[in-house]
Amino acid sequence: MMSKIIGLAEAFLLCLSKALRQLKKMDTCGKIAVITTAMLFLPFFLGGLGVVVASVYVLTRRELRTKIFSVRWSIFLFLFSALTLVVSVCYLNWRGIVGAVGIFLLFVYALFMRVVMNERLYHYLMKVICGLSIVSALYAMTQLWHILPLNPLYRGYSTFFNPNYYATIAEFIIFVCFYQLFFVKKGRAFYLTALLFNVVGLASTGCRSAWMGVVAGLIVMLFLLKRYRLVLGIIGFALAVLAAGYLWPDLIPRFDSVGASAIDRFRIWESGLWALEDCLWFGKGLYTYYYSCLHQTVDFMVNKPHSHNLYLDFLLNFGIIGCSLLMVYLTGTVGGILKKVRQGCKNKVWILMAGVFVSILAHGIMDVTILGVETSIMMLVLFSGVGIYDRYHPQEALAHPR
């Protein structure tokens, strides 16, 4: 047993050494992309700090600044952040003002990742993410090992802000592992190992809504890959787990409290809908639910920092106008990807991004973890694959057939 552990450690160190040599050969932009991604697995405030520094660097470089502001549809992102800032100032929402600045920096980072992204860098980032996620899962297991005997209700969170945020990160990485297992010929043992560790890591968090996202995202990915038998297998397995949880609730962590949690969610949503009457069109900036519902009651379940529903929270924070600006950018970007796919682009990263996007929509029914610092940055890293399609030109592909 010890020899196997030593062998795995040696293999990990060998991969790490190889990755560092590859990193050394990259240009400055590539190094920034890799380092900011890797920093997400450090204590949570460092991941946000890395993105802030990177965004400020981009804004001080004329060439990069010109590129990100020239990305098609990007004007709607900056209009969105400006609107959020103005609305927050009007309502004296101080957290919302800070959040609006943070949103602007996140958009700068997202567009930077998009303009520098290529196939080689994207897949390198996938290796980094999967490798570091194994370390995070090991840390979460260590936390459980030491604390669970003292506190049976303890939920692992590794280096992230809370268990739900770690669950969302693990959820995303599960999709990355599945994608790599389907499309990468070498190193499948590595991605299978990462997949198992992230499943265990997700289980350690006790986050129930994340599993909704995993199942929904995998069904979409497998359907787009035309793996219909696996789709049926995933659905069947999910139904079997639900049946087992119903018959033997102790087998699944926190399954016996699903009913009570659902009732609490309904109360929170009712409170949020009440608050929506005053801010339907423009919202009131980030943390609108918290500020709007704080004075209603001393009820602990109602006094939450958000509404535990992504759609309701977006309307409360940004209103119909703000959400529409985001939808214009998303619609235009998705349309651009599909156009490149129809023109002959063979890259399948869009399938991974589709799975992640659907998982966010499914997970968002019960929680808004995607609005966290680490989770939103990880989402942007995965969605930076859009840049691969930006670089594709059908004329060049015809001129240089493979």
Backbone torsions as a table, in degrees:
resi	resn	phi	psi	omega
1	MET	NA	-45.3	-179.4
2	MET	-62.8	-36.7	-179.9
3	SER	-65.8	-35.1	177.6
4	LYS	-67.1	-40.7	179.2
5	ILE	-63.8	-42.8	178.7
6	ILE	-63.5	-40.6	178.4
7	GLY	-62.2	-41.9	177.7
8	LEU	-64.8	-40.2	178.8
9	ALA	-63.6	-41.8	178.7
10	GLU	-64.3	-41.1	178.7
11	ALA	-63.7	-40.2	179.3
12	PHE	-64.5	-43.7	179.8
13	LEU	-66.1	-35.0	177.6
14	LEU	-65.5	-43.5	177.5
15	CYS	-63.6	-39.8	179.6
16	LEU	-63.6	-42.4	178.9
17	SER	-63.0	-42.2	178.8
18	LYS	-64.7	-41.1	179.8
19	ALA	-64.0	-39.8	179.4
20	LEU	-66.3	-35.8	177.0
21	ARG	-66.1	-39.4	177.1
22	GLN	-65.9	-39.8	179.1
23	LEU	-62.1	-38.3	-178.6
24	LYS	-62.1	-29.4	-177.5
25	LYS	-83.0	-9.6	-176.2
26	MET	-77.2	160.0	173.4
27	ASP	-78.4	179.3	-175.1
28	THR	-61.3	-42.9	-178.9
29	CYS	-64.2	-41.0	177.8
30	GLY	-63.2	-41.4	178.6
31	LYS	-64.0	-39.8	178.2
32	ILE	-62.2	-43.2	-180.0
33	ALA	-60.7	-43.8	-178.0
34	VAL	-70.6	-45.7	-176.1
35	ILE	-65.7	-43.0	179.9
36	THR	-66.6	-33.4	176.5
37	THR	-68.4	-44.9	-179.7
38	ALA	-64.1	-32.8	-178.5
39	MET	-66.5	-15.7	177.7
40	LEU	-63.8	-22.2	-177.3
41	PHE	-94.1	2.3	170.5
42	LEU	-85.5	173.0	175.0
43	PRO	-46.9	138.9	-160.9
44	PHE	-52.7	-35.4	-176.0
45	PHE	-70.7	-22.9	-179.8
46	LEU	-73.2	-33.1	177.4
47	GLY	-62.4	-43.7	177.0
48	GLY	-66.4	-37.6	178.9
49	LEU	-63.2	-39.3	178.8
50	GLY	-61.2	-41.3	-179.9
51	VAL	-69.0	-38.8	178.1
52	VAL	-60.5	-47.8	179.5
53	VAL	-62.0	-43.6	-179.8
54	ALA	-63.3	-42.2	-179.3
55	SER	-65.8	-41.3	177.8
56	VAL	-64.3	-39.9	177.0
57	TYR	-59.7	-44.7	-179.3
58	VAL	-62.2	-43.1	-178.2
59	LEU	-67.4	-22.5	179.4
60	THR	-89.5	-4.3	179.0
61	ARG	-107.3	115.3	-172.0
62	ARG	-59.2	-42.9	-177.0
63	GLU	-63.7	-46.2	179.2
64	LEU	-66.7	-40.5	-179.9
65	ARG	-61.3	-41.3	178.6
66	THR	-63.9	-40.4	-178.8
67	LYS	-65.3	-44.7	-175.5
68	ILE	-71.7	-33.1	179.3
69	PHE	-77.3	-13.4	178.6
70	SER	-95.7	-2.0	177.1
71	VAL	-63.5	133.4	-177.1
72	ARG	-61.1	136.0	179.7
73	TRP	74.5	-3.0	-177.0
74	SER	-65.2	-22.9	-179.8
75	ILE	-58.7	-30.5	-179.0
76	PHE	-72.2	-29.5	175.1
77	LEU	-66.5	-42.9	-178.5
78	PHE	-73.6	-32.7	172.8
79	LEU	-63.9	-38.6	178.2
80	PHE	-62.5	-47.7	-179.1
81	SER	-66.4	-36.7	177.7
82	ALA	-65.8	-43.9	178.4
83	LEU	-61.1	-43.0	179.4
84	THR	-61.8	-40.0	179.0
85	LEU	-65.6	-46.2	-178.7
86	VAL	-62.4	-45.0	-179.4
87	VAL	-63.4	-41.9	179.6
88	SER	-63.1	-39.5	178.2
89	VAL	-65.6	-41.6	-178.4
90	CYS	-62.2	-35.0	-179.0
91	TYR	-96.4	6.8	-178.7
92	LEU	53.9	39.1	178.7
93	ASN	-88.7	91.8	-171.6
94	TRP	-67.1	-39.1	175.1
95	ARG	-64.1	-37.5	178.3
96	GLY	-64.5	-35.0	178.1
97	ILE	-64.7	-47.1	177.0
98	VAL	-61.9	-40.9	179.1
99	GLY	-63.9	-36.6	179.2
100	ALA	-64.3	-40.8	175.9
101	VAL	-63.8	-41.5	177.6
102	GLY	-62.3	-39.9	177.5
103	ILE	-61.9	-42.7	178.2
104	PHE	-59.5	-44.9	179.7
105	LEU	-66.6	-35.7	176.3
106	LEU	-64.1	-40.2	178.3
107	PHE	-65.3	-39.9	176.6
108	VAL	-60.3	-44.9	179.5
109	TYR	-64.0	-43.7	-179.6
110	ALA	-60.6	-43.8	-179.9
111	LEU	-70.6	-35.0	174.6
112	PHE	-60.7	-47.8	179.1
113	MET	-61.8	-35.0	-179.6
114	ARG	-68.1	-42.8	-175.1
115	VAL	-76.7	-22.4	-179.9
116	VAL	-96.5	-7.4	-171.5
117	MET	-76.7	140.4	170.8
118	ASN	-142.7	173.8	-175.0
119	GLU	-59.4	-44.7	-176.3
120	ARG	-63.6	-46.0	-179.7
121	LEU	-66.3	-40.4	-177.8
122	TYR	-61.4	-46.0	-179.0
123	HIS	-71.4	-28.6	173.3
124	TYR	-64.6	-42.9	177.6
125	LEU	-62.5	-36.4	177.5
126	MET	-62.5	-39.5	176.6
127	LYS	-64.1	-44.0	180.0
128	VAL	-61.6	-46.5	-178.7
129	ILE	-60.5	-47.4	-177.9
130	CYS	-65.8	-41.8	-179.9
131	GLY	-63.1	-47.1	-178.9
132	LEU	-71.2	-26.1	178.3
133	SER	-66.9	-29.4	176.3
134	ILE	-63.9	-42.7	177.5
135	VAL	-62.9	-42.2	178.6
136	SER	-61.8	-41.9	179.5
137	ALA	-65.1	-39.9	177.5
138	LEU	-62.6	-39.6	178.3
139	TYR	-65.5	-41.0	177.8
140	ALA	-63.2	-39.3	177.6
141	MET	-64.8	-38.1	177.7
142	THR	-63.5	-41.0	176.6
143	GLN	-58.8	-46.2	179.8
144	LEU	-63.0	-41.0	-177.2
145	TRP	-59.3	-40.3	-175.6
146	HIS	-86.6	-34.2	-169.5
147	ILE	-101.6	-31.9	-174.9
148	LEU	-58.1	-39.0	177.3
149	PRO	-62.0	-28.1	-180.0
150	LEU	-87.5	-29.2	-177.9
151	ASN	-138.6	95.6	-176.5
152	PRO	-60.9	-19.1	-179.3
153	LEU	-91.9	4.0	-176.0
154	TYR	-66.5	142.1	178.5
155	ARG	-124.3	131.5	-177.7
156	GLY	-68.1	145.8	177.5
157	TYR	-140.5	1.2	177.7
158	SER	55.2	-128.3	-178.5
159	THR	-98.6	8.0	-172.2
160	PHE	-93.2	173.1	-170.2
161	PHE	-62.4	-42.7	177.4
162	ASN	-157.0	171.3	-176.8
163	PRO	-57.4	-36.3	-178.4
164	ASN	-68.0	-35.1	177.5
165	TYR	-68.8	-42.8	177.4
166	TYR	-62.9	-37.6	178.4
167	ALA	-60.7	-40.7	179.6
168	THR	-66.3	-40.7	176.8
169	ILE	-61.6	-48.3	179.1
170	ALA	-61.7	-37.8	177.0
171	GLU	-57.6	-48.4	179.2
172	PHE	-62.4	-42.1	-175.2
173	ILE	-70.0	-28.4	174.0
174	ILE	-59.8	-40.7	177.2
175	PHE	-65.8	-40.4	178.1
176	VAL	-60.2	-44.6	-179.3
177	CYS	-62.7	-44.6	178.1
178	PHE	-61.0	-44.6	-179.7
179	TYR	-60.2	-47.2	-178.8
180	GLN	-65.4	-36.8	178.5
181	LEU	-63.8	-31.2	179.8
182	PHE	-80.7	-32.1	-169.2
183	PHE	-115.4	-10.7	-179.7
184	VAL	-105.3	127.8	-177.4
185	LYS	-83.0	-35.7	-179.0
186	LYS	-101.7	146.2	175.4
187	GLY	81.3	22.5	-178.4
188	ARG	-66.0	-31.4	177.7
189	ALA	-61.3	-37.1	178.7
190	PHE	-64.0	-46.0	-178.1
191	TYR	-71.9	-32.0	175.7
192	LEU	-66.7	-39.6	176.4
193	THR	-62.9	-45.5	178.5
194	ALA	-61.5	-39.4	178.8
195	LEU	-60.8	-47.6	-179.1
196	LEU	-62.8	-42.1	-179.6
197	PHE	-64.6	-37.7	-178.6
198	ASN	-75.6	-30.3	173.2
199	VAL	-64.6	-44.0	177.2
200	VAL	-64.6	-42.6	178.6
201	GLY	-60.9	-42.2	177.8
202	LEU	-64.0	-41.3	178.9
203	ALA	-62.9	-34.6	-177.8
204	SER	-67.2	-21.2	-178.0
205	THR	-79.0	-22.0	-177.0
206	GLY	68.2	18.3	-178.7
207	CYS	-84.8	114.1	-175.7
208	ARG	-80.3	-38.3	-176.6
209	SER	-67.8	-24.5	179.0
210	ALA	-64.5	-33.5	179.1
211	TRP	-66.8	-31.0	173.5
212	MET	-59.2	-44.6	179.2
213	GLY	-64.5	-41.2	179.8
214	VAL	-61.1	-48.9	-178.3
215	VAL	-63.6	-46.6	-178.9
216	ALA	-63.3	-45.1	-179.0
217	GLY	-65.3	-41.7	179.8
218	LEU	-66.0	-38.7	178.4
219	ILE	-60.2	-43.9	179.9
220	VAL	-65.9	-46.4	179.8
221	MET	-59.6	-48.0	-177.8
222	LEU	-67.3	-34.3	176.8
223	PHE	-65.1	-44.1	178.9
224	LEU	-66.6	-28.1	176.2
225	LEU	-82.5	-2.9	-179.5
226	LYS	64.7	31.1	175.8
227	ARG	-97.6	71.0	-170.6
228	TYR	-68.2	-32.4	177.9
229	ARG	-65.5	-39.2	177.6
230	LEU	-67.8	-33.1	175.6
231	VAL	-60.6	-47.6	178.3
232	LEU	-63.4	-36.2	178.7
233	GLY	-64.7	-43.1	178.5
234	ILE	-63.0	-44.5	179.7
235	ILE	-62.9	-44.7	179.4
236	GLY	-62.7	-41.7	179.5
237	PHE	-64.6	-42.2	179.6
238	ALA	-62.9	-41.9	178.7
239	LEU	-65.7	-37.5	178.8
240	ALA	-65.2	-39.6	178.3
241	VAL	-64.6	-42.5	178.6
242	LEU	-62.5	-41.1	179.0
243	ALA	-65.0	-42.3	178.3
244	ALA	-63.6	-40.0	178.2
245	GLY	-64.5	-35.6	179.0
246	TYR	-69.7	-39.9	-178.1
247	LEU	-79.5	-38.2	-178.3
248	TRP	-131.8	78.1	-174.1
249	PRO	-56.6	-29.3	-177.4
250	ASP	-69.5	-15.2	-179.2
251	LEU	-70.6	-28.8	-175.2
252	ILE	-115.3	124.5	-178.4
253	PRO	-57.0	130.4	174.0
254	ARG	65.5	12.6	-178.9
255	PHE	-69.8	-32.3	-177.2
256	ASP	-70.4	-12.7	-179.7
257	SER	-104.3	12.8	-178.4
258	VAL	-61.4	-43.2	-178.4
259	GLY	-62.3	-45.9	179.8
260	ALA	-64.6	-39.6	179.1
261	SER	-64.6	-37.9	179.4
262	ALA	-63.6	-41.3	178.6
263	ILE	-63.0	-42.3	178.2
264	ASP	-62.2	-40.3	178.6
265	ARG	-61.0	-43.2	-179.5
266	PHE	-60.9	-38.1	178.6
267	ARG	-66.8	-40.8	179.0
268	ILE	-65.2	-44.2	-179.1
269	TRP	-64.5	-38.8	178.1
270	GLU	-61.1	-42.0	178.1
271	SER	-64.9	-39.7	179.2
272	GLY	-65.8	-39.9	178.5
273	LEU	-64.6	-35.1	175.8
274	TRP	-62.6	-43.2	-178.9
275	ALA	-69.4	-24.7	-176.1
276	LEU	-66.7	-22.3	-178.2
277	GLU	-60.7	-29.3	-176.4
278	ASP	-91.9	-6.2	-173.3
279	CYS	-145.8	34.4	-173.7
280	LEU	-64.4	-38.3	-171.5
281	TRP	-86.7	-41.2	-174.7
282	PHE	-120.2	-7.8	-175.8
283	GLY	68.7	-169.6	177.2
284	LYS	-133.2	16.0	-177.9
285	GLY	92.0	175.0	-179.9
286	LEU	-58.7	151.3	-179.3
287	TYR	66.7	24.2	178.0
288	THR	-59.9	-42.5	-178.5
289	TYR	-59.1	-45.1	-177.6
290	TYR	-61.3	-48.0	-177.6
291	TYR	-71.0	-33.6	-176.3
292	SER	-77.5	-31.9	-173.3
293	CYS	-102.1	-5.4	-175.7
294	LEU	-62.2	-36.2	-174.2
295	HIS	-86.4	-6.1	-174.7
296	GLN	-69.9	-44.9	-171.7
297	THR	-160.2	161.3	175.0
298	VAL	-90.3	5.5	179.4
299	ASP	-57.5	123.8	-176.7
300	PHE	-61.2	-39.4	-174.7
301	MET	-70.2	-28.8	-179.9
302	VAL	-81.2	-36.1	-178.1
303	ASN	-79.9	76.8	179.5
304	LYS	-117.8	159.2	179.9
305	PRO	-72.4	-14.0	178.7
306	HIS	-153.0	175.7	-170.6
307	SER	-91.1	1.6	-179.7
308	HIS	58.6	29.2	172.8
309	ASN	-152.1	119.5	-172.8
310	LEU	-60.0	-41.2	-175.9
311	TYR	-69.6	-44.8	178.2
312	LEU	-65.9	-40.5	-178.0
313	ASP	-66.5	-38.5	177.8
314	PHE	-63.9	-41.0	178.9
315	LEU	-66.4	-40.4	178.3
316	LEU	-64.4	-42.3	-175.6
317	ASN	-78.3	-39.7	-168.7
318	PHE	-122.6	-12.2	177.9
319	GLY	70.8	177.7	-179.6
320	ILE	-65.2	-38.4	-177.7
321	ILE	-66.2	-48.4	179.9
322	GLY	-62.4	-44.8	179.0
323	CYS	-63.0	-34.8	178.9
324	SER	-65.4	-38.4	177.3
325	LEU	-61.5	-42.6	177.3
326	LEU	-64.6	-39.9	-178.6
327	MET	-65.1	-35.0	177.1
328	VAL	-61.5	-46.0	179.3
329	TYR	-63.0	-46.2	-178.0
330	LEU	-64.2	-43.6	-179.1
331	THR	-63.6	-45.0	178.8
332	GLY	-63.8	-39.1	-179.6
333	THR	-68.2	-45.7	178.7
334	VAL	-62.7	-41.1	177.4
335	GLY	-60.7	-39.0	177.9
336	GLY	-64.1	-40.2	178.6
337	ILE	-64.2	-48.3	-178.7
338	LEU	-62.4	-34.5	177.5
339	LYS	-63.4	-43.7	179.7
340	LYS	-67.4	-35.5	177.3
341	VAL	-65.0	-42.8	177.9
342	ARG	-65.9	-28.7	180.0
343	GLN	-78.7	-7.6	174.1
344	GLY	119.0	6.2	178.3
345	CYS	-66.5	123.7	-174.0
346	LYS	-89.2	-9.3	-177.8
347	ASN	-65.8	135.4	-174.9
348	LYS	-104.8	14.3	-179.0
349	VAL	-59.3	-26.8	-179.5
350	TRP	-60.3	-27.5	178.1
351	ILE	-68.6	-42.0	175.5
352	LEU	-61.3	-46.5	-178.8
353	MET	-64.3	-36.2	177.8
354	ALA	-63.8	-42.9	178.2
355	GLY	-62.3	-43.6	179.2
356	VAL	-63.4	-43.4	-178.1
357	PHE	-63.1	-43.9	179.2
358	VAL	-66.0	-37.4	178.4
359	SER	-63.2	-37.2	176.8
360	ILE	-63.2	-42.6	179.7
361	LEU	-64.7	-39.8	-179.1
362	ALA	-72.2	-46.7	178.5
363	HIS	-62.3	-33.8	-176.9
364	GLY	-67.9	-12.6	177.2
365	ILE	-63.7	-34.1	-174.7
366	MET	-112.3	-10.9	-177.0
367	ASP	-159.6	168.3	-178.3
368	VAL	-125.9	40.9	-176.8
369	THR	-62.0	-21.6	-178.0
370	ILE	-67.1	-15.9	178.4
371	LEU	-84.2	1.4	175.4
372	GLY	-74.7	163.2	-177.4
373	VAL	-65.3	-56.1	-176.2
374	GLU	-64.9	-41.5	-176.9
375	THR	-67.3	-41.0	179.8
376	SER	-67.0	-37.0	178.7
377	ILE	-66.9	-43.6	178.4
378	MET	-60.9	-40.1	176.8
379	MET	-59.4	-44.6	-179.0
380	LEU	-65.8	-36.1	176.9
381	VAL	-61.5	-45.6	-179.4
382	LEU	-68.0	-38.1	179.4
383	PHE	-77.1	-7.6	177.0
384	SER	-66.5	-10.3	175.0
385	GLY	-59.6	-15.1	174.8
386	VAL	-55.5	-34.0	-179.5
387	GLY	-61.1	-26.4	177.6
388	ILE	-63.8	-38.9	-179.9
389	TYR	-76.7	-30.1	175.7
390	ASP	-61.0	-32.8	-176.4
391	ARG	-83.2	-10.4	-176.7
392	TYR	-81.0	130.2	178.0
393	HIS	-128.1	116.2	-176.6
394	PRO	-56.8	-34.9	-178.6
395	GLN	-64.3	-40.8	-179.7
396	GLU	-68.0	-37.0	179.6
397	ALA	-63.9	-37.8	178.4
398	LEU	-72.4	-34.1	-179.0
399	ALA	-73.2	-27.0	-178.6
400	HIS	-128.3	71.3	-177.6
401	PRO	-65.8	148.4	-179.6
402	ARG	-82.0	NA	NA
